[in-house]
Amino acid sequence: MIASQLDFFASPVAPATAKTARPQVAARVGQDEEAMARHLEATGNFRILRKLLPRSVVERAQPEFPRRGVILDTETTGLNHRTDEIIEIGVVAFSFNDAGEIGDVTDVYGGLQQPIVPIPPEITRLTGITDDMVAGQVIEVARLKSLIEPADLIIAHNAGFDRPFCEAFSPIFAHKAWACSVSEIDWSARGFEGSKLGYLIGQSGYFHDGHRAVDDCFALLEVLGQTRLDSTGTPFAELYRASQRSRVRIYAESSPFDMKDHLKARGYRWSDGSDGRPKSWWVELPEEALDEELHFLRAEIYRWDADPPIRFLTAFDRFRTV
């Protein structure tokens, strides 16, 4: 089992000899490497990616950052939370304030769990997690609870995937506020070419060991905390503001079949009813856009004064299956 942050990120223990010289040598080598990297970048012919080093864990958070956040990532045996299982979970807990400024990393947990069925080969290729690695391993729910319970916000990079798996795994995740760093941040407006974590971390000037849960959590935290020269505020500040806004989900039930292309072009998605939602086209919008969207549906889709089903959502409701 991955028992603590030290298991993930501990450095090799140096030999007892030359204890005073080695740090000096390492510092000088680091300075030389950074000087070379800056020189290459200055030519305009190179872009340098630096290895992302996880932030240190503090024993006591700064008091000016009173809120608690959690970045969470899961690795699973498949895509269906009803039939597949979590085989790894990673959590990085951090502090922040009401302005959306990130403070300190306060705790880290990573755990493996042996599933009922063997891990599919494609999952092992993607994650590097093998049946031997998870044999006899169990995720510590009590340890997870100590991080999740005090959290004001749980963040996942595709919360629509992670939240259903987490809630199927344990009820400790059910009544928490969730945010999605894929859908609730306008990455393109910030100059990024995509919202996949690999794109984000690479275009932020780093590389990391991806597809392991804790590593991905630290990578996402670093991206969320950066401010690019051409943007105002951090991505996390944008995400935190989005998590505080109410949204509305509209189901265009019984809409005419020949209107499906119009709905799709406007951003509606199809639900076949298998996940507990109505069998219909649906869209999720900011609450202030409700009247305009109802006018569109009544005037251009139904062409009568219809009242489609509506559901109001907060961060406590979003990203669930129903």
C-alpha positions as semicolon CSV with decimal commas, in nm:
position;residue;x (nm);y (nm);z (nm)
1;M;0,000;0,000;0,000
2;I;0,112;0,353;-0,069
3;A;0,102;0,464;0,291
4;S;0,213;0,826;0,287
5;Q;0,350;1,108;0,081
6;L;0,700;1,002;0,179
7;D;0,652;0,671;-0,001
8;F;0,587;0,860;-0,322
9;F;0,846;1,130;-0,311
10;A;1,126;1,033;-0,072
11;S;1,474;1,097;-0,211
12;P;1,745;0,829;-0,193
13;V;1,936;0,843;0,136
14;A;2,285;0,983;0,084
15;P;2,585;0,789;0,216
16;A;2,717;0,901;0,554
17;T;3,043;1,035;0,405
18;A;3,079;1,377;0,244
19;K;2,758;1,504;0,404
20;T;2,861;1,868;0,382
21;A;3,010;1,862;0,033
22;R;2,731;1,689;-0,152
23;P;2,462;1,958;-0,103
24;Q;2,706;2,221;-0,229
25;V;2,790;2,013;-0,535
26;A;2,420;1,944;-0,602
27;A;2,337;2,314;-0,571
28;R;2,613;2,410;-0,814
29;V;2,502;2,145;-1,064
30;G;2,144;2,266;-1,035
31;Q;2,252;2,624;-1,100
32;D;2,456;2,518;-1,403
33;E;2,164;2,320;-1,546
34;E;1,925;2,611;-1,498
35;A;2,172;2,848;-1,662
36;M;2,196;2,616;-1,962
37;A;1,818;2,591;-1,983
38;R;1,778;2,970;-1,974
39;H;2,046;3,009;-2,241
40;L;1,867;2,765;-2,472
41;E;1,533;2,936;-2,414
42;A;1,684;3,277;-2,485
43;T;1,785;3,167;-2,837
44;G;1,420;3,129;-2,931
45;N;1,495;2,789;-3,084
46;F;1,413;2,577;-2,781
47;R;1,140;2,530;-2,524
48;I;1,251;2,366;-2,203
49;L;1,027;2,149;-1,988
50;R;1,130;2,128;-1,625
51;K;1,048;1,828;-1,410
52;L;0,758;1,910;-1,183
53;L;0,854;1,868;-0,819
54;P;0,564;1,820;-0,578
55;R;0,507;2,090;-0,321
56;S;0,620;2,019;0,034
57;V;0,365;1,917;0,296
58;V;0,340;2,151;0,594
59;E;0,239;2,055;0,945
60;R;0,039;2,373;1,003
61;A;-0,128;2,580;0,731
62;Q;-0,092;2,958;0,722
63;P;-0,390;3,114;0,902
64;E;-0,463;3,353;0,613
65;F;-0,573;3,049;0,409
66;P;-0,862;2,914;0,620
67;R;-1,043;2,701;0,362
68;R;-0,960;2,342;0,275
69;G;-0,954;2,191;-0,071
70;V;-0,882;1,844;-0,202
71;I;-0,754;1,744;-0,544
72;L;-0,856;1,387;-0,614
73;D;-0,775;1,138;-0,888
74;T;-0,874;0,776;-0,938
75;E;-0,752;0,490;-1,152
76;T;-1,016;0,229;-1,230
77;T;-1,067;-0,102;-1,406
78;G;-1,294;0,062;-1,664
79;L;-1,535;0,345;-1,741
80;N;-1,859;0,225;-1,579
81;H;-1,891;0,312;-1,210
82;R;-2,166;0,051;-1,169
83;T;-1,956;-0,244;-1,285
84;D;-1,593;-0,132;-1,267
85;E;-1,382;-0,064;-0,959
86;I;-1,131;0,185;-0,821
87;I;-0,781;0,035;-0,809
88;E;-0,597;0,349;-0,700
89;I;-0,695;0,678;-0,540
90;G;-0,478;0,981;-0,485
91;V;-0,562;1,284;-0,271
92;V;-0,369;1,607;-0,218
93;A;-0,520;1,835;0,048
94;F;-0,439;2,206;0,043
95;S;-0,547;2,535;0,196
96;F;-0,690;2,839;0,016
97;N;-0,876;3,161;0,087
98;D;-1,197;3,324;-0,035
99;A;-1,008;3,505;-0,312
100;G;-0,914;3,169;-0,461
101;E;-0,547;3,193;-0,366
102;I;-0,375;2,862;-0,289
103;G;-0,184;2,835;0,038
104;D;-0,012;2,517;0,153
105;V;-0,027;2,144;0,089
106;T;-0,149;2,004;0,419
107;D;-0,167;1,630;0,356
108;V;-0,128;1,360;0,090
109;Y;-0,269;1,011;0,059
110;G;-0,234;0,748;-0,207
111;G;-0,370;0,395;-0,187
112;L;-0,407;0,088;-0,405
113;Q;-0,689;-0,164;-0,391
114;Q;-0,719;-0,515;-0,530
115;P;-1,031;-0,543;-0,750
116;I;-1,260;-0,844;-0,765
117;V;-1,156;-0,919;-1,124
118;P;-0,809;-0,905;-1,281
119;I;-0,700;-0,564;-1,412
120;P;-0,763;-0,548;-1,789
121;P;-0,441;-0,534;-1,996
122;E;-0,535;-0,198;-2,148
123;I;-0,568;-0,046;-1,800
124;T;-0,225;-0,176;-1,704
125;R;-0,081;-0,026;-2,022
126;L;-0,242;0,308;-1,941
127;T;-0,167;0,329;-1,568
128;G;0,126;0,095;-1,511
129;I;-0,073;-0,074;-1,234
130;T;-0,047;-0,453;-1,239
131;D;-0,230;-0,730;-1,055
132;D;0,086;-0,798;-0,855
133;M;0,097;-0,437;-0,735
134;V;-0,259;-0,443;-0,600
135;A;-0,253;-0,797;-0,459
136;G;-0,379;-0,781;-0,100
137;Q;-0,399;-0,400;-0,105
138;V;-0,693;-0,210;0,048
139;I;-0,758;0,164;0,036
140;E;-0,779;0,305;0,390
141;V;-1,126;0,461;0,413
142;A;-1,057;0,607;0,758
143;R;-0,746;0,781;0,621
144;L;-0,946;0,914;0,327
145;K;-1,221;1,035;0,557
146;S;-0,972;1,243;0,756
147;L;-0,892;1,437;0,437
148;I;-1,235;1,447;0,273
149;E;-1,449;1,536;0,575
150;P;-1,298;1,883;0,642
151;A;-1,277;1,974;0,272
152;D;-1,480;2,272;0,149
153;L;-1,430;2,163;-0,213
154;I;-1,325;1,844;-0,392
155;I;-1,162;1,898;-0,732
156;A;-1,122;1,634;-1,001
157;H;-0,997;1,666;-1,356
158;N;-1,318;1,525;-1,504
159;A;-1,541;1,517;-1,199
160;G;-1,820;1,357;-1,403
161;F;-1,603;1,045;-1,408
162;D;-1,444;1,051;-1,062
163;R;-1,745;1,152;-0,850
164;P;-1,969;0,855;-0,942
165;F;-1,681;0,613;-0,881
166;C;-1,600;0,774;-0,545
167;E;-1,962;0,776;-0,429
168;A;-1,997;0,410;-0,527
169;F;-1,682;0,339;-0,326
170;S;-1,778;0,521;-0,004
171;P;-2,054;0,751;0,128
172;I;-1,791;0,996;0,259
173;F;-1,792;1,161;-0,085
174;A;-2,169;1,196;-0,126
175;H;-2,251;1,524;0,049
176;K;-1,952;1,731;-0,055
177;A;-1,912;2,020;-0,297
178;W;-1,734;1,910;-0,617
179;A;-1,567;2,109;-0,893
180;C;-1,439;1,999;-1,233
181;S;-1,112;2,146;-1,358
182;V;-1,196;2,036;-1,714
183;S;-1,541;2,187;-1,764
184;E;-1,540;2,480;-1,520
185;I;-1,225;2,656;-1,642
186;D;-1,198;2,824;-1,984
187;W;-0,856;2,685;-2,071
188;S;-0,867;2,806;-2,432
189;A;-0,916;3,165;-2,313
190;R;-0,600;3,116;-2,107
191;G;-0,401;3,019;-2,415
192;F;-0,401;2,641;-2,375
193;E;-0,450;2,411;-2,674
194;G;-0,654;2,154;-2,484
195;S;-0,785;2,062;-2,143
196;K;-0,611;1,725;-2,101
197;L;-0,374;1,730;-1,807
198;G;-0,080;1,643;-2,032
199;Y;-0,144;1,952;-2,246
200;L;-0,188;2,175;-1,943
201;I;0,125;2,064;-1,764
202;G;0,336;2,070;-2,082
203;Q;0,222;2,417;-2,185
204;S;0,292;2,534;-1,831
205;G;0,657;2,440;-1,882
206;Y;0,670;2,110;-1,694
207;F;0,667;1,735;-1,738
208;H;0,568;1,473;-1,482
209;D;0,509;1,101;-1,438
210;G;0,147;1,084;-1,551
211;H;-0,136;0,836;-1,493
212;R;-0,052;0,765;-1,131
213;A;-0,305;0,921;-0,901
214;V;-0,096;1,129;-0,658
215;D;0,142;1,243;-0,932
216;D;-0,151;1,370;-1,136
217;C;-0,297;1,548;-0,831
218;F;0,027;1,738;-0,772
219;A;0,051;1,822;-1,142
220;L;-0,302;1,961;-1,146
221;L;-0,238;2,165;-0,830
222;E;0,063;2,329;-0,995
223;V;-0,135;2,420;-1,307
224;L;-0,426;2,555;-1,102
225;G;-0,195;2,779;-0,905
226;Q;-0,014;2,942;-1,198
227;T;-0,092;3,280;-1,350
228;R;0,014;3,323;-1,712
229;L;0,132;3,660;-1,836
230;D;-0,171;3,708;-2,060
231;S;-0,438;3,612;-1,804
232;T;-0,583;3,761;-1,490
233;G;-0,606;3,547;-1,181
234;T;-0,523;3,181;-1,142
235;P;-0,722;2,894;-1,292
236;F;-0,808;2,790;-0,937
237;A;-0,964;3,130;-0,863
238;E;-1,181;3,088;-1,175
239;L;-1,274;2,734;-1,070
240;Y;-1,364;2,838;-0,716
241;R;-1,589;3,116;-0,845
242;A;-1,760;2,872;-1,082
243;S;-1,821;2,625;-0,800
244;Q;-2,013;2,890;-0,607
245;R;-2,256;2,965;-0,889
246;S;-2,585;2,783;-0,931
247;R;-2,650;2,616;-1,266
248;V;-2,959;2,474;-1,430
249;R;-3,007;2,157;-1,633
250;I;-3,284;2,160;-1,892
251;Y;-3,425;1,840;-2,044
252;A;-3,588;1,889;-2,385
253;E;-3,825;1,596;-2,331
254;S;-4,055;1,500;-2,621
255;S;-3,881;1,744;-2,855
256;P;-3,955;1,680;-3,225
257;F;-3,717;1,428;-3,380
258;D;-3,637;1,656;-3,673
259;M;-3,508;1,919;-3,428
260;K;-3,225;1,700;-3,296
261;D;-2,959;1,864;-3,515
262;H;-3,063;2,208;-3,395
263;L;-3,037;2,095;-3,033
264;K;-2,700;1,930;-3,090
265;A;-2,565;2,242;-3,258
266;R;-2,669;2,447;-2,954
267;G;-2,474;2,219;-2,717
268;Y;-2,744;1,973;-2,610
269;R;-2,638;1,614;-2,539
270;W;-2,843;1,298;-2,565
271;S;-2,934;1,088;-2,261
272;D;-3,073;0,741;-2,329
273;G;-3,222;0,723;-1,978
274;S;-2,987;0,450;-1,858
275;D;-2,820;0,676;-1,599
276;G;-3,144;0,780;-1,431
277;R;-3,189;1,102;-1,627
278;P;-3,493;1,156;-1,852
279;K;-3,458;1,007;-2,198
280;S;-3,407;1,330;-2,389
281;W;-3,169;1,592;-2,516
282;W;-3,034;1,805;-2,230
283;V;-2,808;2,099;-2,162
284;E;-2,653;2,253;-1,851
285;L;-2,624;2,631;-1,830
286;P;-2,568;2,916;-1,582
287;E;-2,889;2,991;-1,395
288;E;-2,909;3,340;-1,546
289;A;-2,939;3,186;-1,895
290;L;-3,258;2,995;-1,810
291;D;-3,515;3,241;-1,947
292;E;-3,329;3,284;-2,275
293;E;-3,299;2,906;-2,321
294;L;-3,666;2,844;-2,247
295;H;-3,754;3,110;-2,505
296;F;-3,536;2,929;-2,761
297;L;-3,700;2,593;-2,690
298;R;-4,053;2,729;-2,706
299;A;-3,997;2,944;-3,014
300;E;-3,770;2,724;-3,225
301;I;-3,797;2,364;-3,103
302;Y;-4,142;2,293;-2,959
303;R;-4,316;2,593;-3,119
304;W;-4,564;2,604;-2,835
305;D;-4,553;2,713;-2,470
306;A;-4,383;2,397;-2,340
307;D;-4,252;2,347;-1,988
308;P;-3,954;2,110;-2,015
309;P;-3,820;1,952;-1,693
310;I;-3,565;2,171;-1,514
311;R;-3,323;2,089;-1,236
312;F;-3,127;2,349;-1,039
313;L;-2,777;2,243;-0,940
314;T;-2,507;2,357;-0,699
315;A;-2,158;2,217;-0,645
316;F;-2,316;1,968;-0,404
317;D;-2,531;1,823;-0,684
318;R;-2,317;1,853;-0,995
319;F;-2,126;1,568;-1,160
320;R;-2,346;1,297;-1,013
321;T;-2,497;1,044;-1,249
322;V;-2,852;1,168;-1,179
